[in-house]
């Protein structure tokens, strides 16, 4: 399922089969980690919490 949990009106987390996120947006400290592009480069997410950063 994509776009399950709303963080702010324009930011959402993404949950896809086979991709797990060790943290939640409220506790994520992956500020130095590179974002991950998924869905053939259409969506960019935080590797720590799955927050849509597109």
Secondary structure, 3 states (H helix, E strand, C coil): CCCCCEEECCEEECCCCCCCCCCCCCCCCCCCCCCEEECCCCEEECCCCCEECC
